[in-house]
Amino acid sequence: MTVARQQVTQARRIVVKVGSSSLTTAAGGLDADRVDALVDVLAKVRSGGEKEIVLVSSGAIAAGLAPLGLARRPKDLARQQAAASVGQGLLVARYTASFARYGVRVGQVLLTGDDTSRRAHYRNAYRTMDQLLAMGALPVVNENDTVATDEIRFGDNDRLAALVAHLVRADLLVLLSDVDGLYDGDPSRAGTSRIEEVRGPKDIAHVQIGSAGKAGVGTGGMVTKVEAARIAAAAGVPVVLTSSSRAADALAGRDTGTFFHATGRRSADRLLWLAHASTPRGALTLDDGAVRAVVELRKSLLPAGIAAVDGEFSAGDPVELRDATGRPVARGLVNFDARELPQLLGRSTRELARELGPAYEREVVHRDDLVVLEP
């Protein structure tokens, strides 16, 4: 067993993500045998009491297609939400019944991007899942498709899984798909080979990565899985990407799938959510001095460095910080409402405190609530 695969066997808290195509038929509707096969693997992994599993499961919309008489996944949000409303109950009921065969309780956790971009909300999400695990239950996480709008959607559960892995302080993320790993070309063509390990983005810079799978019931594909692996690895969480049929081998540390080495250290929760889960509610244009202070010196953003304000947002919302050309350079949680900021632009905090009161002697975005974006 390689050193990389030893990390798999030593992982105590594991997040497993499974896609719609691994749980449903092409026509929609849950495949009970597939669900049971996955549950058999996960129940065995946690049976010794030393390992904890958090399951991020797609399949709600796909499960709701057949019961609603839909031949394929609808493109409009309203019908997707209707399908999710029917399918989510079926999905959790199926997991509940299947895990009950092993005496395992299931707890449903539904999240939206809005839940995870606000500190109080993601702290609550962490406490809920941590308590479920402490009480011996298995959290089943999904995007709350029934209420999510286009503006606050994760868009795919691969990214959600990467963020959940960081949130629950997981030791490992396992992404299950209908493909048994990342290949250096189209896996259906002769001459291509599986990439066993990825130590950083440079290792796969030459690889052309495909999109959604053949089943047509999900939103993801290899692109979203590799991006999720990058997010998790950059946050200090190693990742195994493989097929659902090889889940047992992957979790046993055998040579299957693609192993992504952790490339960074665990960062503050809010910064990872801010960079990858938040949708900016507005934008602040910075002068050159402020851009340098924020990006290079990692300082807080003060009113004096802001040239313009766009959008409607409230204190605590995520906003985009842009340079003079409009290029996004950072994201942050703003301390003022949009309507308050115009009168503050270009002025020092000392001047503002003297004129408007001590409440205005503070940063527009504190450095602890700010993340610099990759160029």
Disulfide bonds with the S-S distance in Angstrom:
none
